Amino acid sequence: MIRTKLYSLLFCLFICLSNVLAQEHKVEEVAIEKLLNQSISEFNDAKYDKALEYSKQALVKAYKINDNSYIAQSYNTLGCIYNECSESYKAIEFYNKALSYSKKVNNDKLYNWIYANLGSVYYFNQINVNKGISYYKKALFYAQKSNDSIQLQYNKVDLASAYFSINKFDEGNKVIYDVKNSIFHKGAEDIKMSLNLLLGIYATNIEQKALAEDYYFKALTIAKVNKFDTFLVNIYENLVRHYTHYKEPVKVAEYQQKLDLLSNAVYSKEKLDKIKKASAQIELEEYKIQLDKVEKANQKHQERLKESKLIVILFIIILIVLLLFLLTLYKNIKIREQANFELTKANEALIEAKEKAEEASQLKSQFVSTITHELRTPLYGVIGITNIIIDEHKELGNSPHLKSLKFSAKYLLSLVNDILQINKIEEKRIILENLIFNLTDEINTIKNSVEYIADKNNDVLTVEIDTAIPEFLIGDKLRLSQIVMNLVSNALKFTKNGEVAIIADLKNVVDKVYFIEFKIKDTGIGIAKEDQSKIFDKFVQIERKEEDYQGTGLGLSIVSRLIELFDSEIHLESEENVGTTFTFTIGFEYDEDKSKEIINNIVVDLSSSQLYHILVVEDNKINQMVTKKIIQNSNMSCTIVDDGYAALVALERELFDLVLMDINMPLINGFDTTKKIREKGIKVPIVALTAFDKQEVIEQALAAGMNDIMVKPFEPAKLYQVISNQVKNNDNENAG
C-alpha cells in the first residue's frame, strides 16, 4: 500500500483560524490557543498521550465559553491523534463532531481542514479509499473557494497520494503536476518531503530506480533534519517496498530494521493504553458539559417566563374589560332595535315617527362607529405589543399565554369587524366593485389560508373548478372571497376526520355574464331540520353536541346578506351526522378586450426596497411604540411627535419621505394639521392612521389633502406597500 501523511497541514491551520475566528472571552481564548499549540508540539514529537491531554483541556474550555470554532478545532485535533494511533473509527467520530460544529461557524478554512483529515482517515487506514478521495475533493473545493494557494498544495498532494494507493499513478501525477514547481521553490519542509516521497513512488512505478532513490533520500533527509518521526516511518515503509520491488534483500533488511525500531518507539503499547483511557474520560467530560448547559438554559428560560407572566396577566385583564364593553355594546344595539321596532308599530304621528326612526338609526351608526373606533385603538396596541414580545423574546414563541392573548385579541377584532360589516350592510353603504380577478387564484388563496384548520381537525380540503369558466372575470372579488372564506371556515369548524370541498361550476351564460354555481360541501355533524331556518340570523349559534364551538354568530348572516347584494340567494341542504352543503349562484362579467386592457394597465413594480424616513404623528404612547417597531422592522427610520403643531415644526426642520398622521389628537386633529401642512406648500405624502372605518373619513381626508388611509389594526406588509407606493408616486410627480 502506498501512503504519504501530511498531518502538519492540520497544525498550520490552527494558528490561522484562531486569529481569524477569535471573538469574545479573550482570556479563555488565549488559553485555548496555547493548549492547542502545545498539543501540536507534542503531536509532532510523537508524544501522543501528552498531545491528547492538551487537546482534551482545550475542548473543555471551548465548551465552557460556547465557542463553536474552538470546539470544532479541538475535536479535529483529537481525531488526528486517534487516527495516528490507529483508532480510525474513533477518529471518524471526532471528525464528524468537528464538522457539525464547523457548520455553525460556516468558515471555508475549517471545512477545508476537516474534510482533508476525513479523507486521510478513510484513505490511510484503507477503510474506503474512494470515499477518502471524495473527501479530499471537497477539501480541494474549499481551498479554491478561499483562494488559499498553500492549502491547495497540501490538498493536491493528499489527493495524488490517494490515487497512487489504488494504482492510478497517471491520474495522481496529473493532480500534482501544476504545483510541483511552487512546492519546491516556496513550499514548507513537510510538503517538500511529501512531494519527494510521491515522486519517488511514481518513479519506482515507471521503473526509474535511480531517480526514485534520489527522491526517497531527499524526503528522508528532510524528515531527519526536522525530526518528523511519523513521516520517517512512512518513508521507511516505501523504501522497503522499493528495494523489495528491485530484489535487493540487504537493503530491504536494513530499512525494515529501521522501520521496526522507529515504529516501536512512536507507537508504544503504553502510549496507546493511555489514549484509550483518555477516550472514555473525554466522553464523560462531554456529557457533563452538555448537561450543565441544558440545566443553565432551562433555569434562564424559567426566569424569563416568570418575568413575562405579569405582562400576560395584565393583557388578559384588559381583554376581559374590552369583552365586557363589547357585551354592553351588544345589549345597547338590541335595545335600540327593540325601540325601532316599537316605533314602527306605533300608529301615531307617522311623519314624526319616521323622523325619530331615522334619528335612532343615525345614533346607532354613530354609536357603532364610535365604539368600534374606541375598541380598535387599544386592540392595535394589544396585537402590536404581543408581536413585539414574540419578536424580542424568541423563547416565548410557544408560550400558551401569549398564544391565548394573540388569539383573543384577533378574535375580538374579528367580532368588531363583523358588527361593523353587518351595520354597513343594513344601512346599504356597501357598493359592489368591478375588478378583474382570477377565480382559481382567489379560491386557492382561501384554501391556503384555512389549511391549518383542516390540518388541526384532520380534514381533507379539496377544490374543484369547472375548466369552462374563463381565466379572468370581472366583479367584486373581495365580497366573493368573504362569502367563500366564511362558509369554508364554518364547514371546517364542524367537520373532524372528514372532507370539505369547494366546487365552482359554470351553469349558464347570458351575453357576457357567466353564472357560476358555488358549492361548499362537508361531511361534518350537520344541522338539525328545526335549526336550518334560523342559522342565517344575526348572533345565532345552534347548540352542538358535547363540544364548544366558539363564534360570534355573525358569519352566516354576513354571507346571506352579501349574496343578496349579488342579486342571488343561498340554499342549504343538511342532514345530521352526514354533512352540509351550501349552494349559491353569482353572475360575473367576462369581456376579453376589457380584461386585456385592465391587465396591460397594471403597474408592475420591479424596483428594490429603499430606506425611507417617516414622520409619525401620534399622541397614544402605546400606539407610538407599536408603529415605531413595525417601521423599524422594515429597515425604515422614523421620528415620532405627539401632536400636529410638533409635526409642523418637524417638517420645517427636516425632510421626510412620508407622514403617518393620526386623526384624533389633542390640540389640533389630523385633518386640520394636514391642511396647515399643505398651506405651507409641503408636498410630502400624508397617510391617515385611524381606527374609524375608511368609508366614514375618506371624503374628509382627501379634502384635507391626505393621500391615503390606513385603518388600525393593520398588517405590517400592507403598511409597507402603501408607504412604498405613495413615496414612488410623489417622486414621479416631482420628476414630471
Steps between C-alpha positions, in 0.01 A plus 500: 500500500630846406444774760628846578398691813451877517385563858711812539237666279264465796719705728565777251127556495467530878688828522331648194146416606553606859595847384212530254219367722591647843205702631423503872636367827851617410672351803344156449572511127866570562509202737329276242740606226794428729366152577441424131850616407647285781304206359650576158852499640451170684337342194792594277734343759286180492401549866139414434393449861608855591350641179171330593499655849553853366227455237256372762564806721445729198168326425371547857587872497345547154174346623496729804514816288272340238737582211405278204823574313726384784275199569538396135879550510533298822297209362702504181827482697367204695408333171854542367654354816272197499552446129876506543463236774291275271171573682344581165129467588544711812681754280206506257262561792702804612535633143122484453446689826750759379307527171165552679640792705684649201166527316384740775803720423484452120868569438656372177840437661342287772316298235822453302686385807241244621419354158872450433542309826184292435651408164821395675329272752306314230802478270791436738314226688367342179142526627372635170758665275241627250309668783829652615553638149151657504582675830832624358311649206268684740805636683647608164174682417515709821869576446416635153199689638711676765781558244754338732798396285681326787199285590456426131851347496432280803163384366641409159787302655247316722278423200792378288614271782153346518496441123845332523367265771245353254758487219362800310852639457440707188189661651687581819796641306262735314366635830844609628644604164403870525617545862842329483702809424328722758550233771871451427563877489272635774348202682547412866736218594225248573330538162837493317572174680158355406535608137846337476355180646213503246737562209719213626197269507406609148857445373504148653178425318637611161826304559733798553695358796771762534258791471270335756784456754609860449147617594477255794827618653403867459183424693699302758744788553217752558326266748819440701601866511153607618451192724180396323488156663157402371605594147822300542288189568318559171821562304658181638187304399531626141879434488437140611239472226738658246792262572266201512382597150863507376595181695772644726456298824787668685343842455158357583633359829680828585193722460266242652711506816488882510124488441441255787713696748334833418146355499552346845618836635224705340210260558588348837238289680519725807408808293212322329360380836508857636312623194225238541454600865488866405228428241251394765590803711437736206153354445419542871615864489280558192190364675565710812543818295188438289292425812621819667410703191148352488442572871617860467287560190194357676559718807534810284182408307301462825619840623386668178161328516446636853587851386254486210217338698399832658481666156279221366265527802463875448412455132245231585334738749485768229341253258238401758410867548472547124279193466269633774489830314406314181222315685361835609517616138304195388231555765467866398460402135229249589322765709514746210367238260208434735433872528499535121266206468254651747519838324415345164199325653374814661226661294545851633638791316644311202730782386629558852552124546694482174726785605562335836580168333754668270650680795526174696667331204748784471575479872551126469744544211681773689506281809633198308758718326615657829515172690684316222747790484554490876548122488733496200736753658594285804484184286769650277716530810414152631575322170809712430652455846429126488698481174780709655522263799522199267766673283715612794457185708536208264491261795134602555400415142325183617358647824134394536429828681623715210323281246178535698551875523560538125206273414267690733604836356449382141171338600381827652612694190312254277187550711529880476543478120201265470276741691618791283447293185143412601429865579633616160294238315184596688551865413576408137837666509674214313533543125630208294818567304591383150858376500669240285601184684604139450241273666743208538760721671242648739365161608848349537599797718202427724593130507855584610370740767284237672730201446613516863138447619471196271827360636389562858173309448661236276278605206563464126436834322448479120431749220309421178472778239322453166754540217231676292517802732715776340837573658417864573163629620378847595316558829540559873767242590532628859133430585517162324808410705321605821206273413711195415740554793213516752333187360821295476615602851156407633509163322847416635399603853218244509686221315757270654677211327291572191494688170418856394468589131489837319323453164445756221297402189399711201117478479397758242629779273284801414672747265827572682382386845619158619281355776710281728354264759708468817466209742666459838453137607609330821459164671467658845242476776220658297215729609170384645191573289347723768812720509558544126257792465678720756871448437518811278366727776733737683668384822350152470703194598341158475563280802748223420551167666767480773755728337540878536511670159595861548374774271312828481193367325548767228686305229203340322293815543771698319518231229125512439493879474806522274344245263185716490720790378584277198123461435521136600408275790658216694353149535569246774485120498599323820451177690626430849815283515513494117605850397397840367500668157462876440419601141479842337532639146666831401536654155835653400579692184753364251633743241822394332583847364431672831702237688802553274473876545490472880790252508712721274436799727620321812818667620769247589743626758842346435699739714676387814403614850652827620569658835232762575483752784146519642340762727245340737243739653332310785401598856442148638828373653422132450406556135821704457703203620316249278517716185869575559576128534313414179690771307840402640439134415486605134843670526338845482563776752244721671456808713203515740317814615200526735280758322439693179690814602811294575457339155503845332825588680660166407409540130655848490826375653541164328420319175272195521393253232150456646278597796281253693230722655262402781159669465378531860760706688493770768572867416443451127359199311661323205278663236580857613869413536504373140334819375768713669775282351355546150459877557875518559559341158638175642417218256618203708253205474270477804327174595231508769522240778155458653280252680191637320360313202664622180174590327402729789803728472621466142327812366622719785851355471530568127354849545763576763779396263576148623617241248372176650346340811611201710251352747642371830579224572668419170745244362861630491539384139203717396657805667831440322319474167306825554817686607697375200221584251440851638872590508551376144190684374628819664846452345343448156288818535804703606705358212222583255 
